[in-house]
Amino acid sequence: MNADKLAAAQARRAEGESVTAIAKALGVSRTTLYWALADAE
């Protein structure tokens, strides 16, 4: 997951969008997204 996708995911998550929907939109797995969001904190 690159920095652009991570930034988009963080913004969408802050707006309350589900991880499942974000992962699908960005073309990554939910697991990858959860790991990336956790590492970014």
Secondary structure, 3 states (H helix, E strand, C coil): CCHHHHHHHHHHHHCCCCHHHHHHHHCCCHHHHHHHHHHHC
